[in-house]
Amino acid sequence: MVKLTKTFVEKVDPPANGHTIHWDGSYDGAVKGYGLRVSSRGKRVFIAMGRVHGKQVQFTIGPFGQFTEKVAREKAQTILQQMRDGIDPRDGKKAARAKFADDEVAMTTLEQVLETYHARGKLKDSTKAEMRRHIEKVFGDWKDKPIASITERMCRERHREMAQKGLRSRPAPGQAQISMVTLRTLMNFAMRRFRRADGTPLIVANPVLAIRDEWTELKPRTRDIDARSVGTAWYTLQTARSEPRNRDTATGIDLTMFLLLTGSRRMEGAALTWDRVHLSADPADCWWHLPDPKNRNPVYLPLSTQAVAILNRRKAAAAEASEDEDAGEPSPFVFPSRSAKGHVTDTRAPMERVSAAVGMDKLSAHDLRRTFVSIGFTTCGIDLFKMELLTNHKPTGVTAKHYLQTSRLQYLHPEAQRIGDWIEHQGAIAEAKATGANVVTLRG
């Protein structure tokens, strides 16, 4: 007998094999018959055990994670009272299964709805992966349930759990809301697509909508590197690139510098292939191509001379790598790695260097994208609609939206060059300060 508490449930050690049941007891107010079953794999499941007409009945309430200790205790008290009243709680489960069994559509699971939603072919692979991650991580114990059996109470409890402790035992209100948006989307789709045998919608009311009043208002992220620190960031990356630990380190740094110079999304830059890069002796005729970006608008983006220098450096590195006897086929990627994807996917190491240098905590690659926009608009005086185009956001203004060229953007090379020159100049100032030279050539 133990005192079942949230702390006990979180910290209880699993047995070497099989499973162990810890019963609530040995203190005033204990719920007799309420217990926690712990398997050797660490799975913790709340149970209730009592007698119905003299026959012992053990009822599974559900796993920790789906139920908090407090909710499981309350449910156990209700179930145990039913047993004392001569009601077998398992009959309710049987009735629920029978209710769905007479209609094949009613048995459609959450995962089946997800697969059907993806099969429409309207989503990018990255969006599909993100939705699947939410279902696997946040709603993993629901994915094999009939989607119509997911209730408002279940959604409310799961949202509260995620908001309070997330997936890593720390508050995650943002993750809680985003995962619920995914569930809401699938629920809405099921309402439109699936109908029962009698013609009624599989789901009449979306249970996620009922808990929107509990969502935390998420403020859009606006973090970028202050203009006064951009030079320090650039000089830090240049210094790290001059003496990289290995080939992969150099590639990761080059990618990070490319992201700052172009304002591209991390994976758009990371997955860039040589067949989508055009380099020329004419600086205004150097560009790179995104055939299938996030907004479905294929775009040709200009390259500053600083970005071209990085790409030429990557070409030289590729040629050097091809001379190795065990190199195999040349990589099609501009920023290759030995990862399963074949290209760099993680920029955390160089971003940690930048974070430390500029005194900011955990800067991300997307913060570089915001920094690029901030430099262009506030420091270089570039029109906002041009910055929207350079970051492949369709302009919101009516004239720009309907009359501007939004795909072939080589004509914006002067703007891209202005940003690249400013970053390079700020880096030179930072280098002069760091080395004690304290003298830099002024731009004409």
LINHUMO-V106410 format. One record per run of one state. SS is the DSSP state (helix for helix, strand for strand, loop for the rest). FROM is the first residue (numbers start at 1). TO is the last residue. If there is no record, write none. Layout:
SS;FROM;TO
SS;FROM;TO
This chain:
loop;1;1
strand;2;2
loop;3;5
helix;6;11
loop;12;18
strand;19;24
loop;25;33
strand;34;39
loop;40;43
strand;44;52
loop;53;54
strand;55;64
loop;65;66
strand;67;67
loop;68;68
helix;69;84
loop;85;89
helix;90;101
loop;102;104
helix;105;107
loop;108;108
strand;109;109
helix;110;118
loop;119;124
helix;125;137
loop;138;145
strand;146;146
helix;147;149
loop;150;151
helix;152;165
loop;166;172
helix;173;193
loop;194;194
strand;195;195
loop;196;200
strand;201;201
loop;202;208
helix;209;214
loop;215;226
helix;227;242
loop;243;246
helix;247;262
loop;263;265
helix;266;270
loop;271;272
strand;273;273
helix;274;276
strand;277;278
loop;279;282
helix;283;285
loop;286;286
strand;287;290
loop;291;298
strand;299;302
loop;303;304
helix;305;322
loop;323;332
strand;333;333
loop;334;335
strand;336;336
loop;337;342
strand;343;343
loop;344;347
helix;348;358
loop;359;364
helix;365;379
loop;380;383
helix;384;390
loop;391;397
helix;398;403
loop;404;407
strand;408;408
loop;409;409
helix;410;435
loop;436;444
